[in-house]
Amino acid sequence: MKHTKSEALFSRARKLLPGGVNSPVRAFKAVGGHPVFIDRAEGAYLFDVDGNRYIDYVCSWGPLILGHAHPAVVDAIARGAARGTSYGAPSPLEVELAELVLDFFPNLDMVRMVNSGTEATMSALRLARAHTGRDLIAKFEGCYHGHVDSLLVKGGSGMLTLGIPSSPGVPANVTGLTLTLPFNDEDALKTLFRKEGDNLAAIILEPVIGNSGVILPAPGFLELLRALCTKHGVVLIFDEVMTGFRVARGGAQERYGIKPDLTTFGKVIGGGLPVGAYGGKRSIMKRVAPSGDVYQAGTLSGNPLAMAAGIATLKTLQKSRRLFDTLERHTTQLAAGLVGQAEGAGFAATANHVGSMFTLFFTDRPVNSPADVATIDPRVYGRFHRAMLERGVYLPPSQFEAAFLSTAHSKNVIEETLDAAGDALEAIAKKHR
Ligand code: PLP
């Protein structure tokens, strides 16, 4: 496969954009090699500037649940653009998308549209702090909630030490209000609430982790979390930016039967355009300005093109309940098939999957926490990634990320992927043994 044009573009880009990209993981640093530059995309496929075709399991990091350039979404954007690209005033589209989101997520009474997942989590935290009159927040190790200062935190050496900034530029006294604890650890959770429960404004989590690779909640873990939050008056925030419309029609809250106090969204609700949202019960949401005193605003929030793309996506999803079953069946087949191919080539492998997201981990042990992921040698995944790219399959360029399927990933596409995987794994096994 030739990558001449991509390589030339990457050299140019590196002079102009830090690391040559506008979001770090795109630079392929975790897997080695150079990124390919995309010219266009359609259905399950990406086409790069050198004319190579790839089956895409990144799907823009989750939003494209209907695949690339779905006709309903393209049509909505094209027709919308002709009516003007931004009004800075209310439009019926905002009402329609809000109604659709609430239809999928009946636990919510109100939502506020923003422009990204980061904005959604940042705003939800502000609201939770105002609602409770408390400053302290808690998050789980290995969960990512966007690049919000107070959430760019790595745990200290003990569970209840002050959070340490995980990026220069984040003041220690900002992260000092963020406690971190291990995911799926009931004892740590009980200790946190015993010591700090009455001081906590909010606890935020990915109810299924996607940002350490896919990690499922242990049975009873979310239930315990819900009960402790209720007992101590702590706002429970489900960050469903990734899991919303992915792990079930109504996200993790539907799948696991838990009602969070606030929910954050992104990705799918924008149909590939920049949208985020946060929502919850009216009693909390009415504090948001202008109905309340918690300030939050956005020049492009509720943007008509973004709303139109989101509406077209959610309406298409709404048409068929079977669609989610099919997505999950295909994901299960692919995950099982990849493990089979890996084992057939002599690799230890396990796959975590739920709904239309999965991660293939090269390990023989179950992966139930980000700490388990940290024990895996990422070089094997790096080799697999490069070998798959050469065979026309675009996987997430990091072992610590979820892969996504879309409705365009048909049975044939999955079979083609498994054939490529078998070939790639044999080639890696030969070279590295
Ligand atoms: N929350 C979760 C769970 C995410 O996966 C992400 C992004 O990947 C975000 C928040 C941040 O969203 P955005 O990149 O749109 O700011």
Residues whose N, C-alpha, C, O or C-beta is under 5 A from the ligand:
A	BS01	PLP	S116 G117 T118 Y144 H145 G146 E206 D239 V241 M242 G266
